[in-house]
Amino acid sequence: MPKKPVAAPIYVLAALLVWLAAPAFAAPVRGLYEAAVPVADQGAGARDAALRRALESVLVRVTGDRHAVQNPSLGPVVARAATLVQGYGYDNGGGTGLLLRAQFDARAIDAALRAQGVPIWGSNRPSVALFAALRDDGQPRAVLDTAGVAARAPVIAAIAAARGLSLLYPDGGHAPAFSDVAMQNRELLLRTAQRIGADQ
């Protein structure tokens, strides 16, 4: 008897009804020149390839441009990843597989970007107040705080980290009602954003 097809779970992108971002105080974002990437083994070939991928991740964060690595002028910069790294190490990624963690030379990378005429987004960046109303993931619908994002929508934090963004969530009892986010109650959400640190 043919098996009944299993429906894919509705998760984050379909379940995210609305998100409203509000500018907040600029704050230094740490770790812009660090990256961790999967690596097959600790051999020289795998290491050098992983360093190039790690540097590509860093370039996206430092420029604020997710297409930065498609810029042909940055190809030679990526090719020199092994000369731009200050240190690297390996860990098991919490049991998910071998990772290479690399720290790159911020001054050298900034100089290389300027030499190619590529803009640099400084480390002082506005935080973003984020209200995510989530439903249809098998749990009660909710407006997610920091713990909720980590448990139910980690892709949000992962994307923000990949772009070098600092997100503020409605923690400490500041979460608005699900309906206010779903109905885009802008005035209430902006007031809430102010309470959690947004500068209006």
Buried (B, 14 or more C-beta within 10 A) or exposed (E): EEEEEEEEEEBBEEBBBEBBBBEBEBBEBEEBBBBBBEBEEEEEEBBEBBBBBBBBBBBBBBBBBEEBBEBEEBEEBBEBBBEBBEEBEBEEBEEEEBBBBBBBBBEBBBEBBEEBEBEBBEBEBBBBBBBBBBBEBEEEBBBBBBEBBEEBBEEBBEEBBEBBBBBBBBEEEBBBEBEBBBEEBEEBBBBBBBEBBBEE
